[in-house]
Amino acid sequence: TKHAERERERDTQTTETLHELDRRVAEALSRQVDVQDGLALFNKLQTSVLLPTGIGTLDALLGGGLREGQITEFFGASPSG
């Protein structure tokens, strides 16, 4: 019947989509990832460039300023500015 034919077609499309998704995931997982241990990351942190904010107390809290190449987010209560 036409209903059964549409079901088979949909199943075929679903299977093809899943195979494509599986291929993409396998490709993404196969890429080289730079994995470092904690000591290597710590050493990298110690040698990173500090960018002073110009606000003495904030720079003191940050250990000298913001670190180059990193994302820093400041947040606080809603009325804090």
Backbone as XML, in Angstrom:
<?xml version="1.0"?>
<chain id="A" units="angstrom">
  <residue number="1" name="THR">
    <atom name="N" x="0.839" y="-1.182" z="0.000"/>
    <atom name="CA" x="0.000" y="0.000" z="0.000"/>
    <atom name="C" x="0.881" y="1.241" z="0.000"/>
  </residue>
  <residue number="2" name="LYS">
    <atom name="N" x="0.231" y="2.367" z="-0.310"/>
    <atom name="CA" x="0.987" y="3.629" z="-0.349"/>
    <atom name="C" x="1.494" y="4.011" z="1.036"/>
  </residue>
  <residue number="3" name="HIS">
    <atom name="N" x="0.700" y="3.708" z="2.045"/>
    <atom name="CA" x="1.111" y="4.025" z="3.415"/>
    <atom name="C" x="2.380" y="3.254" z="3.794"/>
  </residue>
  <residue number="4" name="ALA">
    <atom name="N" x="2.432" y="1.992" z="3.472"/>
    <atom name="CA" x="3.602" y="1.167" z="3.770"/>
    <atom name="C" x="4.813" y="1.647" z="2.988"/>
  </residue>
  <residue number="5" name="GLU">
    <atom name="N" x="4.573" y="2.065" z="1.742"/>
    <atom name="CA" x="5.667" y="2.579" z="0.909"/>
    <atom name="C" x="6.242" y="3.860" z="1.508"/>
  </residue>
  <residue number="6" name="ARG">
    <atom name="N" x="5.358" y="4.766" z="1.977"/>
    <atom name="CA" x="5.828" y="6.007" z="2.615"/>
    <atom name="C" x="6.600" y="5.705" z="3.896"/>
  </residue>
  <residue number="7" name="GLU">
    <atom name="N" x="6.146" y="4.724" z="4.648"/>
    <atom name="CA" x="6.840" y="4.323" z="5.878"/>
    <atom name="C" x="8.247" y="3.821" z="5.559"/>
  </residue>
  <residue number="8" name="ARG">
    <atom name="N" x="8.370" y="2.970" z="4.536"/>
    <atom name="CA" x="9.693" y="2.460" z="4.137"/>
    <atom name="C" x="10.601" y="3.593" z="3.676"/>
  </residue>
  <residue number="9" name="GLU">
    <atom name="N" x="10.047" y="4.532" z="2.912"/>
    <atom name="CA" x="10.829" y="5.678" z="2.436"/>
    <atom name="C" x="11.305" y="6.523" z="3.618"/>
  </residue>
  <residue number="10" name="ARG">
    <atom name="N" x="10.421" y="6.758" z="4.579"/>
    <atom name="CA" x="10.795" y="7.538" z="5.764"/>
    <atom name="C" x="11.860" y="6.805" z="6.579"/>
  </residue>
  <residue number="11" name="ASP">
    <atom name="N" x="11.700" y="5.488" z="6.713"/>
    <atom name="CA" x="12.703" y="4.707" z="7.434"/>
    <atom name="C" x="14.064" y="4.766" z="6.742"/>
  </residue>
  <residue number="12" name="THR">
    <atom name="N" x="14.054" y="4.716" z="5.414"/>
    <atom name="CA" x="15.298" y="4.803" z="4.646"/>
    <atom name="C" x="15.959" y="6.157" z="4.862"/>
  </residue>
  <residue number="13" name="GLN">
    <atom name="N" x="15.173" y="7.235" z="4.821"/>
    <atom name="CA" x="15.713" y="8.579" z="5.039"/>
    <atom name="C" x="16.270" y="8.715" z="6.453"/>
  </residue>
  <residue number="14" name="THR">
    <atom name="N" x="15.556" y="8.155" z="7.424"/>
    <atom name="CA" x="16.020" y="8.207" z="8.811"/>
    <atom name="C" x="17.340" y="7.463" z="8.955"/>
  </residue>
  <residue number="15" name="THR">
    <atom name="N" x="17.434" y="6.296" z="8.347"/>
    <atom name="CA" x="18.660" y="5.503" z="8.410"/>
    <atom name="C" x="19.819" y="6.250" z="7.760"/>
  </residue>
  <residue number="16" name="GLU">
    <atom name="N" x="19.573" y="6.873" z="6.609"/>
    <atom name="CA" x="20.626" y="7.647" z="5.935"/>
    <atom name="C" x="21.060" y="8.832" z="6.795"/>
  </residue>
  <residue number="17" name="THR">
    <atom name="N" x="20.102" y="9.491" z="7.418"/>
    <atom name="CA" x="20.423" y="10.629" z="8.292"/>
    <atom name="C" x="21.269" y="10.167" z="9.471"/>
  </residue>
  <residue number="18" name="LEU">
    <atom name="N" x="20.906" y="9.045" z="10.066"/>
    <atom name="CA" x="21.673" y="8.521" z="11.205"/>
    <atom name="C" x="23.085" y="8.121" z="10.792"/>
  </residue>
  <residue number="19" name="HIS">
    <atom name="N" x="23.223" y="7.530" z="9.616"/>
    <atom name="CA" x="24.565" y="7.169" z="9.124"/>
    <atom name="C" x="25.414" y="8.413" z="8.900"/>
  </residue>
  <residue number="20" name="GLU">
    <atom name="N" x="24.809" y="9.472" z="8.355"/>
    <atom name="CA" x="25.534" y="10.730" z="8.140"/>
    <atom name="C" x="25.932" y="11.349" z="9.470"/>
  </residue>
  <residue number="21" name="LEU">
    <atom name="N" x="25.026" y="11.336" z="10.427"/>
    <atom name="CA" x="25.333" y="11.860" z="11.755"/>
    <atom name="C" x="26.466" y="11.069" z="12.397"/>
  </residue>
  <residue number="22" name="ASP">
    <atom name="N" x="26.406" y="9.759" z="12.292"/>
    <atom name="CA" x="27.460" y="8.899" z="12.829"/>
    <atom name="C" x="28.802" y="9.213" z="12.178"/>
  </residue>
  <residue number="23" name="ARG">
    <atom name="N" x="28.805" y="9.428" z="10.868"/>
    <atom name="CA" x="30.043" y="9.760" z="10.145"/>
    <atom name="C" x="30.613" y="11.079" z="10.639"/>
  </residue>
  <residue number="24" name="ARG">
    <atom name="N" x="29.741" y="12.082" z="10.821"/>
    <atom name="CA" x="30.205" y="13.393" z="11.274"/>
    <atom name="C" x="30.756" y="13.344" z="12.704"/>
  </residue>
  <residue number="25" name="VAL">
    <atom name="N" x="30.098" y="12.595" z="13.557"/>
    <atom name="CA" x="30.579" y="12.465" z="14.938"/>
    <atom name="C" x="31.934" y="11.766" z="14.950"/>
  </residue>
  <residue number="26" name="ALA">
    <atom name="N" x="32.070" y="10.698" z="14.187"/>
    <atom name="CA" x="33.349" y="9.981" z="14.120"/>
    <atom name="C" x="34.456" y="10.887" z="13.590"/>
  </residue>
  <residue number="27" name="GLU">
    <atom name="N" x="34.132" y="11.705" z="12.598"/>
    <atom name="CA" x="35.119" y="12.638" z="12.043"/>
    <atom name="C" x="35.534" y="13.667" z="13.091"/>
  </residue>
  <residue number="28" name="ALA">
    <atom name="N" x="34.567" y="14.202" z="13.815"/>
    <atom name="CA" x="34.873" y="15.207" z="14.841"/>
    <atom name="C" x="35.718" y="14.603" z="15.959"/>
  </residue>
  <residue number="29" name="LEU">
    <atom name="N" x="35.423" y="13.379" z="16.342"/>
    <atom name="CA" x="36.175" y="12.740" z="17.422"/>
    <atom name="C" x="37.584" y="12.343" z="16.998"/>
  </residue>
  <residue number="30" name="SER">
    <atom name="N" x="37.789" y="12.186" z="15.700"/>
    <atom name="CA" x="39.108" y="11.755" z="15.229"/>
    <atom name="C" x="40.108" y="12.902" z="15.129"/>
  </residue>
  <residue number="31" name="ARG">
    <atom name="N" x="39.615" y="14.143" z="15.234"/>
    <atom name="CA" x="40.525" y="15.287" z="15.139"/>
    <atom name="C" x="41.468" y="15.300" z="16.334"/>
  </residue>
  <residue number="32" name="GLN">
    <atom name="N" x="42.662" y="15.757" z="16.090"/>
    <atom name="CA" x="43.680" y="15.850" z="17.136"/>
    <atom name="C" x="43.264" y="16.895" z="18.166"/>
  </residue>
  <residue number="33" name="VAL">
    <atom name="N" x="43.275" y="16.521" z="19.419"/>
    <atom name="CA" x="42.969" y="17.436" z="20.508"/>
    <atom name="C" x="44.224" y="17.582" z="21.357"/>
  </residue>
  <residue number="34" name="ASP">
    <atom name="N" x="44.562" y="18.831" z="21.670"/>
    <atom name="CA" x="45.741" y="19.102" z="22.475"/>
    <atom name="C" x="45.389" y="18.886" z="23.947"/>
  </residue>
  <residue number="35" name="VAL">
    <atom name="N" x="45.732" y="17.725" z="24.460"/>
    <atom name="CA" x="45.437" y="17.389" z="25.847"/>
    <atom name="C" x="46.703" y="17.600" z="26.672"/>
  </residue>
  <residue number="36" name="GLN">
    <atom name="N" x="46.565" y="18.327" z="27.771"/>
    <atom name="CA" x="47.704" y="18.595" z="28.637"/>
    <atom name="C" x="47.343" y="18.198" z="30.052"/>
  </residue>
  <residue number="37" name="ASP">
    <atom name="N" x="48.352" y="17.869" z="30.836"/>
    <atom name="CA" x="48.078" y="17.576" z="32.238"/>
    <atom name="C" x="48.017" y="18.880" z="33.031"/>
  </residue>
  <residue number="38" name="GLY">
    <atom name="N" x="47.612" y="18.783" z="34.282"/>
    <atom name="CA" x="47.442" y="19.961" z="35.121"/>
    <atom name="C" x="48.708" y="20.776" z="35.294"/>
  </residue>
  <residue number="39" name="LEU">
    <atom name="N" x="49.847" y="20.110" z="35.419"/>
    <atom name="CA" x="51.114" y="20.821" z="35.608"/>
    <atom name="C" x="51.461" y="21.639" z="34.367"/>
  </residue>
  <residue number="40" name="ALA">
    <atom name="N" x="51.235" y="21.078" z="33.186"/>
    <atom name="CA" x="51.509" y="21.809" z="31.949"/>
    <atom name="C" x="50.602" y="23.037" z="31.839"/>
  </residue>
  <residue number="41" name="LEU">
    <atom name="N" x="49.338" y="22.878" z="32.197"/>
    <atom name="CA" x="48.420" y="24.017" z="32.166"/>
    <atom name="C" x="48.822" y="25.072" z="33.190"/>
  </residue>
  <residue number="42" name="PHE">
    <atom name="N" x="49.248" y="24.638" z="34.374"/>
    <atom name="CA" x="49.693" y="25.572" z="35.409"/>
    <atom name="C" x="50.911" y="26.356" z="34.933"/>
  </residue>
  <residue number="43" name="ASN">
    <atom name="N" x="51.877" y="25.663" z="34.331"/>
    <atom name="CA" x="53.077" y="26.333" z="33.821"/>
    <atom name="C" x="52.728" y="27.336" z="32.724"/>
  </residue>
  <residue number="44" name="LYS">
    <atom name="N" x="51.780" y="26.977" z="31.870"/>
    <atom name="CA" x="51.342" y="27.899" z="30.829"/>
    <atom name="C" x="50.687" y="29.129" z="31.451"/>
  </residue>
  <residue number="45" name="LEU">
    <atom name="N" x="49.918" y="28.922" z="32.480"/>
    <atom name="CA" x="49.261" y="30.025" z="33.180"/>
    <atom name="C" x="50.294" y="30.963" z="33.800"/>
  </residue>
  <residue number="46" name="GLN">
    <atom name="N" x="51.363" y="30.408" z="34.348"/>
    <atom name="CA" x="52.390" y="31.214" z="35.004"/>
    <atom name="C" x="53.164" y="32.091" z="34.025"/>
  </residue>
  <residue number="47" name="THR">
    <atom name="N" x="53.214" y="31.689" z="32.771"/>
    <atom name="CA" x="53.976" y="32.454" z="31.785"/>
    <atom name="C" x="53.090" y="33.290" z="30.867"/>
  </residue>
  <residue number="48" name="SER">
    <atom name="N" x="51.777" y="33.287" z="31.107"/>
    <atom name="CA" x="50.881" y="34.054" z="30.238"/>
    <atom name="C" x="51.016" y="35.554" z="30.515"/>
  </residue>
  <residue number="49" name="VAL">
    <atom name="N" x="50.711" y="36.345" z="29.511"/>
    <atom name="CA" x="50.819" y="37.796" z="29.592"/>
    <atom name="C" x="49.632" y="38.343" z="30.383"/>
  </residue>
  <residue number="50" name="LEU">
    <atom name="N" x="49.933" y="39.264" z="31.318"/>
    <atom name="CA" x="48.883" y="39.917" z="32.088"/>
    <atom name="C" x="48.567" y="41.275" z="31.480"/>
  </residue>
  <residue number="51" name="LEU">
    <atom name="N" x="47.287" y="41.572" z="31.371"/>
    <atom name="CA" x="46.832" y="42.847" z="30.839"/>
    <atom name="C" x="46.174" y="43.621" z="31.967"/>
  </residue>
  <residue number="52" name="PRO">
    <atom name="N" x="46.834" y="44.641" z="32.520"/>
    <atom name="CA" x="46.258" y="45.396" z="33.634"/>
    <atom name="C" x="44.955" y="46.087" z="33.218"/>
  </residue>
  <residue number="53" name="THR">
    <atom name="N" x="44.009" y="46.140" z="34.153"/>
    <atom name="CA" x="42.737" y="46.812" z="33.886"/>
    <atom name="C" x="42.838" y="48.308" z="34.131"/>
  </residue>
  <residue number="54" name="GLY">
    <atom name="N" x="43.839" y="48.732" z="34.893"/>
    <atom name="CA" x="43.958" y="50.134" z="35.269"/>
    <atom name="C" x="43.250" y="50.445" z="36.577"/>
  </residue>
  <residue number="55" name="ILE">
    <atom name="N" x="42.589" y="49.447" z="37.150"/>
    <atom name="CA" x="41.926" y="49.593" z="38.450"/>
    <atom name="C" x="42.765" y="48.807" z="39.453"/>
  </residue>
  <residue number="56" name="GLY">
    <atom name="N" x="43.497" y="49.536" z="40.263"/>
    <atom name="CA" x="44.477" y="48.916" z="41.153"/>
    <atom name="C" x="43.941" y="47.786" z="42.007"/>
  </residue>
  <residue number="57" name="THR">
    <atom name="N" x="42.804" y="48.004" z="42.668"/>
    <atom name="CA" x="42.265" y="46.956" z="43.541"/>
    <atom name="C" x="41.822" y="45.737" z="42.745"/>
  </residue>
  <residue number="58" name="LEU">
    <atom name="N" x="41.264" y="45.944" z="41.554"/>
    <atom name="CA" x="40.856" y="44.814" z="40.719"/>
    <atom name="C" x="42.078" y="44.050" z="40.217"/>
  </residue>
  <residue number="59" name="ASP">
    <atom name="N" x="43.086" y="44.769" z="39.768"/>
    <atom name="CA" x="44.320" y="44.110" z="39.324"/>
    <atom name="C" x="44.954" y="43.300" z="40.452"/>
  </residue>
  <residue number="60" name="ALA">
    <atom name="N" x="44.900" y="43.838" z="41.683"/>
    <atom name="CA" x="45.443" y="43.109" z="42.832"/>
    <atom name="C" x="44.660" y="41.817" z="43.047"/>
  </residue>
  <residue number="61" name="LEU">
    <atom name="N" x="43.342" y="41.887" z="42.950"/>
    <atom name="CA" x="42.515" y="40.683" z="43.110"/>
    <atom name="C" x="42.791" y="39.658" z="42.017"/>
  </residue>
  <residue number="62" name="LEU">
    <atom name="N" x="43.102" y="40.135" z="40.824"/>
    <atom name="CA" x="43.350" y="39.251" z="39.683"/>
    <atom name="C" x="44.798" y="38.787" z="39.594"/>
  </residue>
  <residue number="63" name="GLY">
    <atom name="N" x="45.629" y="39.222" z="40.527"/>
    <atom name="CA" x="47.032" y="38.818" z="40.490"/>
    <atom name="C" x="47.835" y="39.577" z="39.455"/>
  </residue>
  <residue number="64" name="GLY">
    <atom name="N" x="47.382" y="40.770" z="39.084"/>
    <atom name="CA" x="48.130" y="41.598" z="38.144"/>
    <atom name="C" x="47.334" y="42.052" z="36.944"/>
  </residue>
  <residue number="65" name="GLY">
    <atom name="N" x="46.207" y="41.448" z="36.693"/>
    <atom name="CA" x="45.378" y="41.853" z="35.562"/>
    <atom name="C" x="44.712" y="40.666" z="34.909"/>
  </residue>
  <residue number="66" name="LEU">
    <atom name="N" x="44.146" y="40.903" z="33.751"/>
    <atom name="CA" x="43.497" y="39.850" z="32.979"/>
    <atom name="C" x="44.544" y="39.083" z="32.185"/>
  </residue>
  <residue number="67" name="ARG">
    <atom name="N" x="44.332" y="37.803" z="32.009"/>
    <atom name="CA" x="45.293" y="36.986" z="31.263"/>
    <atom name="C" x="44.965" y="37.022" z="29.775"/>
  </residue>
  <residue number="68" name="GLU">
    <atom name="N" x="45.990" y="37.280" z="28.973"/>
    <atom name="CA" x="45.830" y="37.326" z="27.525"/>
    <atom name="C" x="45.403" y="35.947" z="27.014"/>
  </residue>
  <residue number="69" name="GLY">
    <atom name="N" x="44.441" y="35.944" z="26.096"/>
    <atom name="CA" x="44.010" y="34.690" z="25.484"/>
    <atom name="C" x="42.963" y="33.941" z="26.283"/>
  </residue>
  <residue number="70" name="GLN">
    <atom name="N" x="42.466" y="34.527" z="27.358"/>
    <atom name="CA" x="41.446" y="33.881" z="28.168"/>
    <atom name="C" x="40.209" y="34.762" z="28.228"/>
  </residue>
  <residue number="71" name="ILE">
    <atom name="N" x="39.099" y="34.162" z="28.493"/>
    <atom name="CA" x="37.847" y="34.894" z="28.663"/>
    <atom name="C" x="37.610" y="35.047" z="30.154"/>
  </residue>
  <residue number="72" name="THR">
    <atom name="N" x="37.361" y="36.275" z="30.589"/>
    <atom name="CA" x="37.085" y="36.565" z="31.990"/>
    <atom name="C" x="35.708" y="37.199" z="32.084"/>
  </residue>
  <residue number="73" name="GLU">
    <atom name="N" x="34.889" y="36.681" z="32.980"/>
    <atom name="CA" x="33.554" y="37.211" z="33.144"/>
    <atom name="C" x="33.409" y="37.751" z="34.557"/>
  </residue>
  <residue number="74" name="PHE">
    <atom name="N" x="32.920" y="38.963" z="34.670"/>
    <atom name="CA" x="32.641" y="39.575" z="35.961"/>
    <atom name="C" x="31.124" y="39.606" z="36.126"/>
  </residue>
  <residue number="75" name="PHE">
    <atom name="N" x="30.667" y="39.276" z="37.301"/>
    <atom name="CA" x="29.229" y="39.321" z="37.520"/>
    <atom name="C" x="28.963" y="39.632" z="38.977"/>
  </residue>
  <residue number="76" name="GLY">
    <atom name="N" x="27.774" y="40.053" z="39.252"/>
    <atom name="CA" x="27.370" y="40.379" z="40.616"/>
    <atom name="C" x="25.859" y="40.548" z="40.662"/>
  </residue>
  <residue number="77" name="ALA">
    <atom name="N" x="25.395" y="41.017" z="41.778"/>
    <atom name="CA" x="23.964" y="41.253" z="41.925"/>
    <atom name="C" x="23.503" y="42.268" z="40.891"/>
  </residue>
  <residue number="78" name="SER">
    <atom name="N" x="22.234" y="42.232" z="40.550"/>
    <atom name="CA" x="21.678" y="43.085" z="39.501"/>
    <atom name="C" x="22.001" y="44.566" z="39.668"/>
  </residue>
  <residue number="79" name="PRO">
    <atom name="N" x="21.880" y="45.164" z="40.847"/>
    <atom name="CA" x="22.176" y="46.603" z="40.945"/>
    <atom name="C" x="23.656" y="46.931" z="41.116"/>
  </residue>
  <residue number="80" name="SER">
    <atom name="N" x="24.549" y="45.929" z="40.990"/>
    <atom name="CA" x="25.973" y="46.184" z="41.270"/>
    <atom name="C" x="26.696" y="46.893" z="40.138"/>
  </residue>
  <residue number="81" name="GLY">
    <atom name="N" x="26.059" y="47.117" z="39.028"/>
    <atom name="CA" x="26.684" y="47.873" z="37.975"/>
    <atom name="C" x="26.919" y="47.099" z="36.755"/>
  </residue>
</chain>
